[in-house]
Amino acid sequence: MNKTFYYHKEDFEKMQERYRAKFINSLSGFKSANLVGTKSKDSQTNLAIFSSFFHLGADPALMGCIIRPHTTPRHSLENIRETSTFTLNHINESFYQKAHRTSARYPREISEFQATGLTEEYIKGFFPPYVKEATIKMGLKLIREIPIIENNTVMLVCSVENVILCNDFIKSDGHIDIELAGTVCVSGLDSYHSTNLLQRLPYAKWRNDEQT
């Protein structure tokens, strides 16, 4: 193994901007890879890749997301603010390359669905489009925005309004087998990964007779 280096905070500031972005973005390890489907009030659809969604709570069912500074047009955020609703669609092995292409800066009047060849799907009257090719998808509703002043990002707090998936993916205890669904994850800004389950472990409890 090559020599291990120690990086201090001051070293980050000396890095070239894009190098630093890739370096820091990789530090948190594997992240979820999702497509966010939105639609404006004038029915212009938008599709964008996100790796910043996370679980906030199960009762009520909540998810959070971090959105980068609004220094350039953020069509997804603009549509979410307009309508308060959007869809979250797991990226899987069958279309991750198309999903990655949604990260390009398309003009607002160009729908990433059309540009990438992915398919809009509308289910039970929910306003924004789902990704038909996704095997796990859900509808979310914006509850509130929380500004993060340290880097001018925004945290979205969202309620889970609906979930659409095959029942075969759900274990008897409620656990969702995302590997069976073909869900992929992402590291950094552009590396996509399939996963292999090591083991599901039982709920951990401390006992008085345990050795320390």
PASEBA-1860 file (N, C-alpha, C; in nm, 3 decimals):
! residues 212
1> MNKTFYYH> 0.085/-0.120/0.000/0.000/0.000/0.000/0.088/0.124/0.000 ~ 0.049/0.224/-0.078/0.126/0.347/-0.084/0.119/0.422/0.049 ~ 0.210/0.517/0.063/0.218/0.595/0.185/0.088/0.672/0.212 ~ 0.046/0.672/0.338/-0.074/0.745/0.379/-0.039/0.892/0.405 ~ -0.122/0.981/0.355/-0.100/1.125/0.372/-0.199/1.183/0.471 ~ -0.156/1.285/0.540/-0.242/1.359/0.632/-0.280/1.490/0.565 ~ -0.410/1.513/0.549/-0.459/1.637/0.489/-0.521/1.724/0.598 ~ -0.477/1.846/0.607/-0.534/1.942/0.700/-0.629/2.033/0.626
9> KEDFEKMQ> -0.715/2.102/0.700/-0.814/2.191/0.640/-0.750/2.290/0.544 ~ -0.632/2.341/0.579/-0.566/2.437/0.491/-0.528/2.375/0.357 ~ -0.506/2.243/0.355/-0.472/2.176/0.230/-0.589/2.177/0.133 ~ -0.712/2.171/0.185/-0.828/2.174/0.098/-0.833/2.304/0.019 ~ -0.796/2.413/0.087/-0.805/2.545/0.024/-0.703/2.561/-0.089 ~ -0.599/2.482/-0.087/-0.496/2.491/-0.191/-0.529/2.406/-0.314 ~ -0.629/2.318/-0.301/-0.665/2.230/-0.413/-0.735/2.307/-0.524 ~ -0.715/2.263/-0.647/-0.791/2.319/-0.759/-0.939/2.292/-0.735
17> ERYRAKFI> -1.025/2.385/-0.776/-1.167/2.383/-0.738/-1.236/2.251/-0.770 ~ -1.224/2.203/-0.894/-1.294/2.080/-0.932/-1.232/1.957/-0.863 ~ -1.099/1.959/-0.845/-1.032/1.851/-0.773/-1.084/1.844/-0.630 ~ -1.093/1.961/-0.565/-1.143/1.967/-0.427/-1.286/1.916/-0.418 ~ -1.370/1.955/-0.515/-1.511/1.912/-0.514/-1.520/1.760/-0.520 ~ -1.442/1.697/-0.607/-1.446/1.551/-0.619/-1.389/1.484/-0.494 ~ -1.283/1.540/-0.441/-1.218/1.484/-0.322/-1.312/1.487/-0.202 ~ -1.368/1.603/-0.172/-1.455/1.617/-0.055/-1.585/1.539/-0.074
25> NSLSGFKS> -1.637/1.540/-0.196/-1.763/1.471/-0.222/-1.751/1.321/-0.205 ~ -1.629/1.268/-0.219/-1.608/1.123/-0.205/-1.593/1.078/-0.060 ~ -1.568/1.173/0.031/-1.532/1.137/0.168/-1.644/1.068/0.244 ~ -1.768/1.099/0.213/-1.880/1.042/0.290/-1.912/0.899/0.249 ~ -1.844/0.847/0.147/-1.865/0.708/0.107/-1.982/0.694/0.012 ~ -2.041/0.575/0.010/-2.151/0.547/-0.081/-2.276/0.626/-0.042 ~ -2.347/0.676/-0.142/-2.469/0.754/-0.120/-2.580/0.701/-0.208 ~ -2.702/0.736/-0.172/-2.816/0.695/-0.254/-2.811/0.765/-0.388
33> ANLVGTKS> -2.862/0.700/-0.490/-2.868/0.758/-0.625/-3.014/0.760/-0.667 ~ -3.068/0.880/-0.680/-3.210/0.896/-0.712/-3.232/0.998/-0.822 ~ -3.342/0.983/-0.891/-3.388/1.084/-0.985/-3.508/1.155/-0.925 ~ -3.505/1.288/-0.928/-3.615/1.369/-0.879/-3.697/1.417/-0.999 ~ -3.824/1.379/-1.001/-3.914/1.423/-1.107/-4.002/1.537/-1.059 ~ -4.004/1.646/-1.134/-4.087/1.761/-1.098/-4.162/1.811/-1.221 ~ -4.262/1.894/-1.196/-4.337/1.958/-1.304/-4.380/2.096/-1.258 ~ -4.359/2.195/-1.343/-4.397/2.332/-1.310/-4.548/2.350/-1.326
41> KDSQTNLA> -4.598/2.461/-1.278/-4.742/2.487/-1.290/-4.787/2.497/-1.435 ~ -4.693/2.532/-1.525/-4.729/2.537/-1.667/-4.693/2.407/-1.739 ~ -4.675/2.298/-1.659/-4.661/2.161/-1.709/-4.528/2.130/-1.777 ~ -4.424/2.208/-1.750/-4.291/2.175/-1.799/-4.227/2.076/-1.702 ~ -4.192/1.956/-1.751/-4.134/1.854/-1.664/-3.983/1.869/-1.655 ~ -3.930/1.817/-1.547/-3.787/1.823/-1.521/-3.745/1.695/-1.450 ~ -3.624/1.650/-1.477/-3.571/1.530/-1.413/-3.425/1.555/-1.378 ~ -3.386/1.530/-1.254/-3.250/1.559/-1.211/-3.200/1.453/-1.115
49> IFSSFFHL> -3.071/1.423/-1.125/-3.011/1.323/-1.037/-2.971/1.388/-0.905 ~ -2.997/1.318/-0.794/-2.965/1.365/-0.660/-2.898/1.252/-0.582 ~ -2.797/1.288/-0.501/-2.734/1.189/-0.414/-2.736/1.237/-0.269 ~ -2.828/1.328/-0.239/-2.827/1.392/-0.106/-2.956/1.370/-0.028 ~ -3.031/1.264/-0.059/-3.151/1.233/0.019/-3.116/1.142/0.135 ~ -3.188/1.158/0.247/-3.160/1.076/0.364/-3.288/1.060/0.447 ~ -3.289/0.954/0.526/-3.402/0.922/0.614/-3.407/1.021/0.730 ~ -3.525/1.076/0.757/-3.544/1.165/0.871/-3.629/1.104/0.981
57> GADPALMG> -3.721/1.016/0.945/-3.806/0.955/1.046/-3.909/0.863/0.983 ~ -3.959/0.770/1.065/-4.056/0.673/1.014/-4.199/0.703/1.056 ~ -4.218/0.779/1.162/-4.354/0.808/1.209/-4.360/0.950/1.264 ~ -4.395/1.046/1.177/-4.439/1.030/1.039/-4.322/1.000/0.945 ~ -4.356/0.949/0.827/-4.253/0.914/0.729/-4.197/1.042/0.667 ~ -4.069/1.069/0.694/-4.006/1.192/0.649/-3.873/1.163/0.581 ~ -3.841/1.242/0.480/-3.710/1.238/0.417/-3.655/1.379/0.411 ~ -3.521/1.386/0.411/-3.455/1.515/0.397/-3.367/1.515/0.275
65> CIIRPHTT> -3.330/1.635/0.232/-3.246/1.650/0.115/-3.170/1.782/0.127 ~ -3.046/1.782/0.081/-2.967/1.904/0.075/-2.957/1.949/-0.070 ~ -2.989/2.075/-0.095/-2.978/2.131/-0.229/-2.872/2.239/-0.228 ~ -2.788/2.236/-0.328/-2.674/2.327/-0.336/-2.719/2.472/-0.353 ~ -2.624/2.565/-0.334/-2.660/2.708/-0.345/-2.731/2.742/-0.475 ~ -2.826/2.831/-0.465/-2.910/2.869/-0.580/-2.840/2.979/-0.661 ~ -2.712/2.956/-0.691/-2.636/3.055/-0.766/-2.652/3.037/-0.917 ~ -2.697/2.919/-0.957/-2.733/2.892/-1.096/-2.876/2.841/-1.096
73> PRHSLENI> -2.943/2.841/-1.212/-3.082/2.793/-1.214/-3.093/2.652/-1.159 ~ -3.184/2.632/-1.066/-3.214/2.501/-1.008/-3.360/2.470/-1.042 ~ -3.380/2.411/-1.158/-3.516/2.390/-1.206/-3.596/2.300/-1.112 ~ -3.530/2.199/-1.056/-3.600/2.109/-0.964/-3.650/2.186/-0.842 ~ -3.561/2.264/-0.780/-3.598/2.341/-0.662/-3.709/2.441/-0.695 ~ -3.698/2.506/-0.809/-3.800/2.604/-0.848/-3.937/2.537/-0.863 ~ -3.939/2.419/-0.924/-4.066/2.347/-0.941/-4.121/2.298/-0.808 ~ -4.032/2.250/-0.721/-4.076/2.204/-0.589/-4.137/2.319/-0.510
81> RETSTFTL> -4.074/2.435/-0.517/-4.129/2.551/-0.447/-4.264/2.592/-0.506 ~ -4.281/2.577/-0.635/-4.406/2.614/-0.701/-4.521/2.523/-0.662 ~ -4.496/2.392/-0.659/-4.605/2.295/-0.647/-4.603/2.216/-0.516 ~ -4.489/2.220/-0.443/-4.470/2.148/-0.316/-4.465/1.997/-0.331 ~ -4.468/1.945/-0.453/-4.466/1.800/-0.472/-4.359/1.761/-0.573 ~ -4.307/1.640/-0.555/-4.210/1.585/-0.651/-4.202/1.435/-0.629 ~ -4.137/1.366/-0.722/-4.119/1.222/-0.707/-3.972/1.190/-0.685 ~ -3.948/1.081/-0.615/-3.814/1.031/-0.590/-3.807/0.889/-0.644
89> NHINESFY> -3.714/0.865/-0.735/-3.708/0.739/-0.808/-3.569/0.676/-0.795 ~ -3.562/0.554/-0.742/-3.434/0.485/-0.731/-3.375/0.463/-0.871 ~ -3.248/0.489/-0.884/-3.176/0.457/-1.008/-3.133/0.312/-1.000 ~ -3.155/0.238/-1.108/-3.110/0.099/-1.107/-3.015/0.071/-1.224 ~ -2.967/-0.052/-1.226/-2.861/-0.089/-1.320/-2.903/-0.075/-1.466 ~ -3.031/-0.080/-1.494/-3.078/-0.078/-1.633/-3.073/0.060/-1.696 ~ -3.064/0.168/-1.613/-3.067/0.301/-1.675/-2.977/0.403/-1.605 ~ -2.876/0.359/-1.531/-2.793/0.456/-1.458/-2.718/0.551/-1.552
97> QKAHRTSA> -2.683/0.506/-1.671/-2.613/0.594/-1.765/-2.705/0.706/-1.814 ~ -2.829/0.673/-1.842/-2.926/0.775/-1.880/-2.950/0.871/-1.763 ~ -2.958/0.815/-1.643/-2.980/0.898/-1.524/-2.867/0.999/-1.506 ~ -2.745/0.954/-1.529/-2.631/1.044/-1.513/-2.639/1.164/-1.607 ~ -2.694/1.142/-1.725/-2.703/1.250/-1.824/-2.796/1.362/-1.780 ~ -2.882/1.337/-1.682/-2.970/1.445/-1.634/-2.893/1.551/-1.557 ~ -2.767/1.524/-1.525/-2.686/1.623/-1.453/-2.637/1.735/-1.544 ~ -2.655/1.719/-1.676/-2.617/1.826/-1.769/-2.709/1.946/-1.749
105> RYPREISE> -2.662/2.064/-1.787/-2.740/2.186/-1.768/-2.827/2.212/-1.891 ~ -2.942/2.147/-1.893/-3.035/2.167/-2.003/-3.112/2.298/-1.984 ~ -3.151/2.363/-2.093/-3.239/2.480/-2.079/-3.370/2.439/-2.014 ~ -3.436/2.533/-1.949/-3.560/2.503/-1.878/-3.665/2.440/-1.969 ~ -3.670/2.485/-2.095/-3.774/2.436/-2.187/-3.747/2.295/-2.239 ~ -3.631/2.239/-2.207/-3.599/2.102/-2.247/-3.622/2.008/-2.130 ~ -3.707/1.909/-2.148/-3.730/1.811/-2.042/-3.623/1.704/-2.047 ~ -3.562/1.677/-1.932/-3.461/1.571/-1.926/-3.520/1.434/-1.956
113> FQATGLTE> -3.649/1.417/-1.933/-3.712/1.290/-1.973/-3.690/1.268/-2.121 ~ -3.725/1.366/-2.201/-3.713/1.355/-2.346/-3.566/1.348/-2.388 ~ -3.482/1.429/-2.325/-3.341/1.437/-2.364/-3.266/1.306/-2.337 ~ -3.305/1.234/-2.232/-3.232/1.113/-2.193/-3.302/0.984/-2.235 ~ -3.424/0.993/-2.283/-3.497/0.874/-2.323/-3.567/0.802/-2.209 ~ -3.575/0.863/-2.093/-3.651/0.805/-1.983/-3.798/0.844/-1.995 ~ -3.884/0.768/-1.929/-4.028/0.778/-1.955/-4.104/0.840/-1.839 ~ -4.183/0.942/-1.868/-4.272/1.000/-1.768/-4.385/0.901/-1.738
121> EYIKGFFP> -4.421/0.892/-1.610/-4.532/0.806/-1.569/-4.613/0.880/-1.463 ~ -4.744/0.881/-1.480/-4.833/0.947/-1.384/-4.921/0.842/-1.318 ~ -4.926/0.845/-1.185/-4.993/0.740/-1.109/-5.091/0.802/-1.010 ~ -5.214/0.760/-1.018/-5.320/0.796/-0.923/-5.331/0.947/-0.899 ~ -5.315/1.025/-1.006/-5.340/1.168/-0.998/-5.232/1.251/-0.932 ~ -5.119/1.189/-0.895/-5.011/1.267/-0.836/-4.955/1.360/-0.943 ~ -4.936/1.488/-0.911/-4.908/1.589/-1.013/-4.776/1.570/-1.087 ~ -4.661/1.555/-1.020/-4.535/1.540/-1.094/-4.517/1.399/-1.148
129> PYVKEATI> -4.430/1.383/-1.247/-4.410/1.251/-1.308/-4.313/1.163/-1.230 ~ -4.342/1.034/-1.228/-4.248/0.933/-1.182/-4.164/0.889/-1.303 ~ -4.057/0.815/-1.276/-3.977/0.753/-1.382/-4.028/0.611/-1.400 ~ -4.084/0.584/-1.515/-4.146/0.453/-1.539/-4.046/0.340/-1.521 ~ -3.922/0.362/-1.561/-3.820/0.256/-1.555/-3.776/0.223/-1.412 ~ -3.805/0.309/-1.316/-3.762/0.286/-1.178/-3.846/0.175/-1.114 ~ -3.782/0.089/-1.037/-3.853/-0.020/-0.970/-3.899/0.018/-0.829 ~ -3.840/0.122/-0.773/-3.885/0.177/-0.645/-3.900/0.327/-0.663
137> KMGLKLIR> -4.019/0.378/-0.635/-4.045/0.521/-0.653/-4.145/0.567/-0.549 ~ -4.142/0.695/-0.524/-4.231/0.751/-0.421/-4.265/0.895/-0.453 ~ -4.376/0.939/-0.397/-4.417/1.078/-0.410/-4.392/1.150/-0.279 ~ -4.329/1.267/-0.287/-4.295/1.344/-0.168/-4.362/1.482/-0.173 ~ -4.382/1.537/-0.054/-4.440/1.671/-0.041/-4.350/1.757/0.047 ~ -4.318/1.875/-0.001/-4.233/1.966/0.075/-4.308/2.019/0.197 ~ -4.247/2.006/0.313/-4.304/2.059/0.437/-4.240/2.193/0.472 ~ -4.107/2.197/0.470/-4.038/2.323/0.500/-3.897/2.321/0.444
145> EIPIIENN> -3.843/2.440/0.429/-3.704/2.459/0.393/-3.628/2.512/0.513 ~ -3.507/2.462/0.531/-3.421/2.510/0.640/-3.291/2.559/0.577 ~ -3.265/2.689/0.581/-3.139/2.739/0.524/-3.020/2.699/0.610 ~ -2.913/2.661/0.544/-2.787/2.631/0.613/-2.691/2.742/0.577 ~ -2.673/2.833/0.670/-2.603/2.958/0.639/-2.454/2.937/0.616 ~ -2.399/2.828/0.668/-2.254/2.807/0.656/-2.209/2.792/0.511 ~ -2.292/2.736/0.426/-2.252/2.723/0.285/-2.364/2.760/0.187 ~ -2.467/2.825/0.240/-2.576/2.876/0.156/-2.655/2.766/0.087
153> TVMLVCSV> -2.654/2.645/0.144/-2.738/2.538/0.092/-2.874/2.542/0.162 ~ -2.964/2.456/0.115/-3.098/2.448/0.172/-3.130/2.302/0.204 ~ -3.181/2.279/0.323/-3.230/2.146/0.358/-3.381/2.144/0.340 ~ -3.428/2.046/0.263/-3.572/2.027/0.245/-3.620/1.918/0.338 ~ -3.727/1.944/0.411/-3.794/1.843/0.493/-3.921/1.803/0.419 ~ -3.934/1.675/0.390/-4.042/1.629/0.302/-4.116/1.510/0.363 ~ -4.246/1.506/0.342/-4.325/1.391/0.386/-4.338/1.292/0.272 ~ -4.338/1.164/0.307/-4.357/1.058/0.207/-4.506/1.038/0.188
161> ENVILCND> -4.555/1.075/0.072/-4.698/1.068/0.043/-4.740/0.933/-0.013 ~ -4.654/0.867/-0.087/-4.687/0.736/-0.143/-4.559/0.663/-0.181 ~ -4.568/0.532/-0.190/-4.456/0.448/-0.231/-4.507/0.345/-0.330 ~ -4.431/0.325/-0.438/-4.470/0.230/-0.541/-4.355/0.134/-0.565 ~ -4.377/0.006/-0.541/-4.275/-0.096/-0.562/-4.340/-0.232/-0.568 ~ -4.267/-0.330/-0.616/-4.316/-0.468/-0.622/-4.312/-0.529/-0.482 ~ -4.419/-0.596/-0.443/-4.425/-0.658/-0.310/-4.316/-0.763/-0.290 ~ -4.261/-0.817/-0.401/-4.155/-0.917/-0.388/-4.029/-0.859/-0.326
169> FIKSDGHI> -4.015/-0.727/-0.330/-3.896/-0.663/-0.273/-3.906/-0.648/-0.122 ~ -4.025/-0.670/-0.064/-4.048/-0.643/0.078/-4.038/-0.773/0.158 ~ -3.948/-0.776/0.255/-3.933/-0.893/0.341/-4.047/-0.898/0.443 ~ -4.059/-1.011/0.511/-4.169/-1.030/0.605/-4.166/-0.931/0.722 ~ -4.046/-0.876/0.752/-4.034/-0.780/0.862/-4.042/-0.635/0.815 ~ -4.072/-0.613/0.686/-4.084/-0.478/0.633/-3.959/-0.427/0.564 ~ -3.848/-0.497/0.580/-3.723/-0.456/0.516/-3.736/-0.463/0.365 ~ -3.692/-0.358/0.295/-3.698/-0.354/0.149/-3.564/-0.399/0.092
177> DIELAGTV> -3.567/-0.500/0.008/-3.446/-0.556/-0.053/-3.412/-0.473/-0.177 ~ -3.332/-0.368/-0.158/-3.302/-0.279/-0.270/-3.207/-0.343/-0.370 ~ -3.130/-0.443/-0.328/-3.046/-0.516/-0.423/-3.131/-0.595/-0.520 ~ -3.236/-0.660/-0.469/-3.327/-0.734/-0.556/-3.394/-0.641/-0.656 ~ -3.415/-0.516/-0.616/-3.476/-0.417/-0.704/-3.378/-0.361/-0.806 ~ -3.250/-0.393/-0.791/-3.148/-0.344/-0.884/-3.099/-0.204/-0.855 ~ -3.129/-0.152/-0.737/-3.088/-0.016/-0.701/-2.936/-0.005/-0.696 ~ -2.883/0.104/-0.751/-2.740/0.131/-0.746/-2.713/0.246/-0.650
185> CVSGLDSY> -2.587/0.262/-0.613/-2.547/0.376/-0.531/-2.436/0.452/-0.604 ~ -2.399/0.566/-0.549/-2.300/0.651/-0.613/-2.195/0.693/-0.510 ~ -2.073/0.709/-0.556/-1.968/0.768/-0.472/-1.910/0.886/-0.549 ~ -1.872/0.989/-0.474/-1.825/1.109/-0.541/-1.933/1.168/-0.629 ~ -1.892/1.216/-0.745/-1.986/1.282/-0.835/-2.024/1.197/-0.955 ~ -1.948/1.089/-0.983/-1.971/1.022/-1.110/-1.941/0.873/-1.111 ~ -1.927/0.811/-0.992/-1.896/0.668/-0.985/-2.018/0.591/-0.936 ~ -2.066/0.498/-1.016/-2.186/0.422/-0.984/-2.149/0.279/-0.948
193> HSTNLLQR> -2.221/0.224/-0.848/-2.183/0.095/-0.792/-2.306/0.007/-0.770 ~ -2.290/-0.121/-0.799/-2.386/-0.220/-0.751/-2.335/-0.266/-0.614 ~ -2.420/-0.333/-0.537/-2.381/-0.371/-0.402/-2.403/-0.520/-0.378 ~ -2.335/-0.572/-0.277/-2.353/-0.710/-0.234/-2.376/-0.713/-0.083 ~ -2.486/-0.776/-0.044/-2.517/-0.785/0.098/-2.415/-0.872/0.169 ~ -2.361/-0.823/0.279/-2.272/-0.903/0.362/-2.352/-0.987/0.460 ~ -2.442/-0.922/0.535/-2.521/-0.993/0.635/-2.622/-0.898/0.696 ~ -2.742/-0.946/0.727/-2.835/-0.872/0.809/-2.816/-0.917/0.953
201> LPYAKWRN> -2.789/-0.823/1.041/-2.759/-0.854/1.180/-2.881/-0.829/1.268 ~ -2.893/-0.902/1.379/-3.007/-0.880/1.470/-2.995/-0.747/1.543 ~ -3.106/-0.701/1.598/-3.107/-0.577/1.676/-3.008/-0.590/1.792 ~ -2.920/-0.492/1.805/-2.814/-0.499/1.906/-2.864/-0.453/2.042 ~ -2.842/-0.537/2.144/-2.878/-0.502/2.281/-2.759/-0.530/2.372 ~ -2.735/-0.437/2.463/-2.629/-0.459/2.561/-2.679/-0.548/2.673 ~ -2.594/-0.642/2.716/-2.628/-0.732/2.827/-2.523/-0.719/2.936 ~ -2.566/-0.738/3.059/-2.473/-0.727/3.172/-2.361/-0.829/3.165
209> DEQT> -2.388/-0.944/3.100/-2.288/-1.050/3.100/-2.192/-1.039/2.982 ~ -2.206/-0.933/2.902/-2.116/-0.917/2.788/-1.976/-0.878/2.834 ~ -1.876/-0.930/2.767/-1.739/-0.893/2.795/-1.706/-0.761/2.727 ~ -1.629/-0.678/2.790/-1.588/-0.551/2.732/-1.443/-0.555/2.690
END
